[in-house]
Amino acid sequence: MKKNNYSYIGIAFVILVFGIYFIPRIIDRITNEDVTRNESRSNLVDDKKFVPSGLAFIEINGEAKKVPAFSFTNQVGQVISNKDYKGKVYVIEFFFTTCPTICPRMSENLVQIQNKFEGLDNFGVASFTINPDHDTPEVLKAYAEKYGITNPNWNLLTGKKETIYELSNAGFNLYTAEEESVAGGFEHSGNFALIDKNGFIRSRKDNYGNPIIYYRGIVSEGEKVDEDGVEEEISNLKQDIAKLLKE
């Protein structure tokens, strides 16, 4: 019995020494080293997921410009807002379905871009009509079918004319106006705006290091240049969308 008691006492002594010496070190390691090590590993994982695109942020008064809040009705009668594009890279345009000049070309170019990124849930398009009195959801749906718009994140949006024009002219500085003297009765920019996953307006830089801000939406890749010698930027837009999708 005494021999067994001595064995128990010896084991208890070893446990006590272990606790006194090692437990404080383990606690210190957990609180100081291991957490830091885990955070470092997390950062490495995040770094692998995040690939900087090198694209510029469009700044106004020193602040990166974000998409203004908006809420309109799409071609299937759903209310769509800027929040629905959170986490998505998307292209913005202003158009109208009865446009006899640049809109068909812009739509065809956007469909090419849509097909390039087919099946990606984090890519979309927001097309705002500048003739909402005519372009009802039903009209927009027919237009979508005509041009082969299939991306579920491509919304053709209609709403109050004043709100759309304010979004275009003040929110994006993409010119729109009602003008009876021009073909179709409306004037608008033929440019596209590129938006990143966090709602910031982005673009590549020109040869002087300045943001180009918008991408020309009229000239197609196939044309290369138009009759005035203006070069296409659809290929650049495709490249930059791909870059933002990796950010």
Contacts in CASP RR format, 6 or more apart in sequence:
PFRMAT RR
TARGET T0000
AUTHOR 0000-0000-0000
METHOD contacts of the structure
MODEL  1
MKKNNYSYIGIAFVILVFGIYFIPRIIDRITNEDVTRNESRSNLVDDKKF
VPSGLAFIEINGEAKKVPAFSFTNQVGQVISNKDYKGKVYVIEFFFTTCP
TICPRMSENLVQIQNKFEGLDNFGVASFTINPDHDTPEVLKAYAEKYGIT
NPNWNLLTGKKETIYELSNAGFNLYTAEEESVAGGFEHSGNFALIDKNGF
IRSRKDNYGNPIIYYRGIVSEGEKVDEDGVEEEISNLKQDIAKLLKE
50 246 0 8 1.000
50 247 0 8 1.000
51 243 0 8 1.000
51 246 0 8 1.000
51 247 0 8 1.000
52 247 0 8 1.000
53 202 0 8 1.000
53 240 0 8 1.000
53 243 0 8 1.000
53 244 0 8 1.000
53 246 0 8 1.000
53 247 0 8 1.000
54 243 0 8 1.000
55 194 0 8 1.000
55 196 0 8 1.000
55 202 0 8 1.000
55 203 0 8 1.000
55 204 0 8 1.000
55 240 0 8 1.000
55 243 0 8 1.000
55 244 0 8 1.000
56 202 0 8 1.000
56 203 0 8 1.000
56 204 0 8 1.000
56 205 0 8 1.000
56 211 0 8 1.000
57 64 0 8 1.000
57 65 0 8 1.000
57 200 0 8 1.000
57 201 0 8 1.000
57 202 0 8 1.000
57 211 0 8 1.000
58 64 0 8 1.000
58 65 0 8 1.000
58 200 0 8 1.000
58 201 0 8 1.000
58 202 0 8 1.000
58 203 0 8 1.000
58 211 0 8 1.000
58 213 0 8 1.000
59 65 0 8 1.000
64 200 0 8 1.000
64 201 0 8 1.000
65 200 0 8 1.000
65 201 0 8 1.000
66 198 0 8 1.000
66 199 0 8 1.000
66 200 0 8 1.000
66 201 0 8 1.000
67 82 0 8 1.000
67 85 0 8 1.000
67 92 0 8 1.000
67 195 0 8 1.000
67 199 0 8 1.000
67 200 0 8 1.000
67 201 0 8 1.000
68 82 0 8 1.000
68 167 0 8 1.000
68 170 0 8 1.000
68 171 0 8 1.000
68 172 0 8 1.000
69 81 0 8 1.000
69 82 0 8 1.000
70 81 0 8 1.000
70 82 0 8 1.000
70 157 0 8 1.000
70 163 0 8 1.000
70 167 0 8 1.000
71 79 0 8 1.000
71 80 0 8 1.000
71 81 0 8 1.000
71 82 0 8 1.000
72 79 0 8 1.000
72 80 0 8 1.000
72 81 0 8 1.000
72 128 0 8 1.000
72 157 0 8 1.000
72 158 0 8 1.000
72 159 0 8 1.000
72 163 0 8 1.000
72 164 0 8 1.000
73 79 0 8 1.000
73 80 0 8 1.000
73 137 0 8 1.000
73 157 0 8 1.000
73 158 0 8 1.000
73 159 0 8 1.000
74 80 0 8 1.000
74 137 0 8 1.000
74 140 0 8 1.000
74 155 0 8 1.000
74 156 0 8 1.000
74 157 0 8 1.000
74 158 0 8 1.000
75 137 0 8 1.000
75 140 0 8 1.000
75 141 0 8 1.000
75 143 0 8 1.000
75 144 0 8 1.000
75 155 0 8 1.000
75 156 0 8 1.000
76 137 0 8 1.000
76 141 0 8 1.000
77 137 0 8 1.000
78 155 0 8 1.000
80 126 0 8 1.000
80 155 0 8 1.000
80 157 0 8 1.000
82 199 0 8 1.000
84 155 0 8 1.000
85 124 0 8 1.000
85 126 0 8 1.000
85 153 0 8 1.000
85 195 0 8 1.000
85 199 0 8 1.000
86 197 0 8 1.000
86 198 0 8 1.000
86 199 0 8 1.000
87 122 0 8 1.000
87 197 0 8 1.000
87 198 0 8 1.000
88 121 0 8 1.000
88 122 0 8 1.000
88 123 0 8 1.000
88 124 0 8 1.000
88 153 0 8 1.000
88 197 0 8 1.000
89 122 0 8 1.000
89 123 0 8 1.000
89 124 0 8 1.000
89 194 0 8 1.000
89 195 0 8 1.000
89 196 0 8 1.000
89 197 0 8 1.000
89 241 0 8 1.000
89 244 0 8 1.000
89 245 0 8 1.000
90 123 0 8 1.000
90 124 0 8 1.000
90 125 0 8 1.000
90 126 0 8 1.000
90 153 0 8 1.000
90 195 0 8 1.000
91 110 0 8 1.000
91 113 0 8 1.000
91 124 0 8 1.000
91 125 0 8 1.000
91 126 0 8 1.000
91 192 0 8 1.000
91 193 0 8 1.000
91 194 0 8 1.000
91 195 0 8 1.000
91 237 0 8 1.000
91 241 0 8 1.000
92 125 0 8 1.000
92 126 0 8 1.000
92 127 0 8 1.000
92 128 0 8 1.000
92 172 0 8 1.000
92 174 0 8 1.000
92 192 0 8 1.000
92 193 0 8 1.000
92 194 0 8 1.000
92 195 0 8 1.000
93 106 0 8 1.000
93 110 0 8 1.000
93 125 0 8 1.000
93 126 0 8 1.000
93 127 0 8 1.000
93 128 0 8 1.000
93 190 0 8 1.000
93 191 0 8 1.000
93 192 0 8 1.000
93 193 0 8 1.000
93 217 0 8 1.000
94 127 0 8 1.000
94 128 0 8 1.000
94 129 0 8 1.000
94 130 0 8 1.000
94 164 0 8 1.000
94 168 0 8 1.000
94 174 0 8 1.000
94 176 0 8 1.000
94 188 0 8 1.000
94 189 0 8 1.000
95 103 0 8 1.000
95 106 0 8 1.000
95 107 0 8 1.000
95 127 0 8 1.000
95 128 0 8 1.000
95 129 0 8 1.000
95 130 0 8 1.000
95 188 0 8 1.000
96 103 0 8 1.000
96 129 0 8 1.000
96 130 0 8 1.000
96 131 0 8 1.000
96 134 0 8 1.000
96 135 0 8 1.000
96 184 0 8 1.000
96 186 0 8 1.000
96 188 0 8 1.000
97 103 0 8 1.000
97 129 0 8 1.000
97 131 0 8 1.000
97 134 0 8 1.000
97 135 0 8 1.000
97 139 0 8 1.000
97 140 0 8 1.000
97 143 0 8 1.000
98 131 0 8 1.000
98 134 0 8 1.000
98 184 0 8 1.000
99 184 0 8 1.000
99 186 0 8 1.000
100 183 0 8 1.000
100 184 0 8 1.000
101 183 0 8 1.000
101 184 0 8 1.000
102 190 0 8 1.000
102 218 0 8 1.000
105 217 0 8 1.000
105 218 0 8 1.000
105 219 0 8 1.000
105 220 0 8 1.000
106 190 0 8 1.000
106 192 0 8 1.000
106 217 0 8 1.000
106 218 0 8 1.000
107 143 0 8 1.000
107 147 0 8 1.000
108 147 0 8 1.000
108 220 0 8 1.000
109 217 0 8 1.000
109 218 0 8 1.000
109 220 0 8 1.000
109 221 0 8 1.000
109 234 0 8 1.000
110 125 0 8 1.000
110 127 0 8 1.000
110 154 0 8 1.000
110 192 0 8 1.000
111 147 0 8 1.000
111 148 0 8 1.000
111 149 0 8 1.000
112 220 0 8 1.000
112 221 0 8 1.000
112 234 0 8 1.000
113 125 0 8 1.000
113 234 0 8 1.000
113 237 0 8 1.000
113 238 0 8 1.000
113 241 0 8 1.000
114 124 0 8 1.000
114 125 0 8 1.000
114 149 0 8 1.000
114 150 0 8 1.000
114 151 0 8 1.000
114 154 0 8 1.000
116 238 0 8 1.000
116 241 0 8 1.000
117 123 0 8 1.000
117 124 0 8 1.000
117 151 0 8 1.000
117 241 0 8 1.000
117 242 0 8 1.000
117 245 0 8 1.000
118 150 0 8 1.000
118 151 0 8 1.000
119 151 0 8 1.000
120 245 0 8 1.000
121 153 0 8 1.000
122 197 0 8 1.000
122 245 0 8 1.000
123 151 0 8 1.000
123 153 0 8 1.000
123 241 0 8 1.000
123 245 0 8 1.000
124 151 0 8 1.000
124 153 0 8 1.000
124 154 0 8 1.000
125 151 0 8 1.000
125 153 0 8 1.000
125 154 0 8 1.000
125 155 0 8 1.000
126 154 0 8 1.000
126 155 0 8 1.000
126 157 0 8 1.000
127 154 0 8 1.000
127 155 0 8 1.000
127 156 0 8 1.000
127 157 0 8 1.000
128 157 0 8 1.000
128 158 0 8 1.000
128 164 0 8 1.000
128 167 0 8 1.000
128 168 0 8 1.000
129 135 0 8 1.000
129 140 0 8 1.000
129 156 0 8 1.000
129 157 0 8 1.000
129 158 0 8 1.000
129 164 0 8 1.000
130 161 0 8 1.000
130 164 0 8 1.000
130 165 0 8 1.000
130 168 0 8 1.000
130 176 0 8 1.000
130 178 0 8 1.000
130 186 0 8 1.000
130 188 0 8 1.000
131 161 0 8 1.000
131 186 0 8 1.000
132 158 0 8 1.000
132 159 0 8 1.000
132 160 0 8 1.000
132 161 0 8 1.000
132 164 0 8 1.000
133 161 0 8 1.000
135 143 0 8 1.000
135 156 0 8 1.000
135 158 0 8 1.000
136 158 0 8 1.000
137 158 0 8 1.000
140 156 0 8 1.000
140 157 0 8 1.000
140 158 0 8 1.000
141 156 0 8 1.000
143 149 0 8 1.000
143 156 0 8 1.000
144 154 0 8 1.000
144 156 0 8 1.000
149 156 0 8 1.000
158 164 0 8 1.000
164 176 0 8 1.000
165 176 0 8 1.000
165 177 0 8 1.000
168 174 0 8 1.000
168 175 0 8 1.000
168 176 0 8 1.000
168 188 0 8 1.000
169 175 0 8 1.000
169 176 0 8 1.000
172 193 0 8 1.000
172 201 0 8 1.000
174 188 0 8 1.000
174 189 0 8 1.000
174 191 0 8 1.000
174 193 0 8 1.000
174 214 0 8 1.000
175 187 0 8 1.000
175 188 0 8 1.000
175 189 0 8 1.000
176 186 0 8 1.000
176 187 0 8 1.000
176 188 0 8 1.000
176 189 0 8 1.000
177 186 0 8 1.000
177 187 0 8 1.000
177 188 0 8 1.000
178 185 0 8 1.000
178 186 0 8 1.000
178 187 0 8 1.000
179 185 0 8 1.000
179 186 0 8 1.000
179 187 0 8 1.000
189 214 0 8 1.000
190 216 0 8 1.000
190 217 0 8 1.000
190 218 0 8 1.000
191 214 0 8 1.000
191 215 0 8 1.000
191 216 0 8 1.000
191 217 0 8 1.000
192 214 0 8 1.000
192 215 0 8 1.000
192 216 0 8 1.000
192 217 0 8 1.000
192 237 0 8 1.000
193 201 0 8 1.000
193 214 0 8 1.000
193 215 0 8 1.000
194 201 0 8 1.000
194 202 0 8 1.000
194 203 0 8 1.000
194 215 0 8 1.000
194 237 0 8 1.000
194 240 0 8 1.000
194 241 0 8 1.000
194 244 0 8 1.000
195 201 0 8 1.000
195 202 0 8 1.000
196 202 0 8 1.000
196 244 0 8 1.000
196 247 0 8 1.000
197 244 0 8 1.000
197 247 0 8 1.000
201 213 0 8 1.000
202 240 0 8 1.000
202 244 0 8 1.000
203 211 0 8 1.000
203 212 0 8 1.000
203 213 0 8 1.000
203 214 0 8 1.000
203 215 0 8 1.000
203 240 0 8 1.000
204 211 0 8 1.000
204 212 0 8 1.000
204 236 0 8 1.000
204 240 0 8 1.000
205 211 0 8 1.000
205 212 0 8 1.000
206 212 0 8 1.000
212 233 0 8 1.000
215 233 0 8 1.000
215 234 0 8 1.000
215 236 0 8 1.000
215 237 0 8 1.000
215 240 0 8 1.000
216 230 0 8 1.000
216 231 0 8 1.000
216 232 0 8 1.000
216 233 0 8 1.000
216 234 0 8 1.000
217 233 0 8 1.000
217 234 0 8 1.000
217 237 0 8 1.000
218 226 0 8 1.000
219 225 0 8 1.000
219 226 0 8 1.000
219 230 0 8 1.000
219 231 0 8 1.000
219 232 0 8 1.000
219 233 0 8 1.000
219 234 0 8 1.000
220 232 0 8 1.000
220 234 0 8 1.000
221 232 0 8 1.000
221 234 0 8 1.000
221 235 0 8 1.000
222 232 0 8 1.000
223 232 0 8 1.000
224 231 0 8 1.000
224 232 0 8 1.000
225 231 0 8 1.000
225 232 0 8 1.000
END
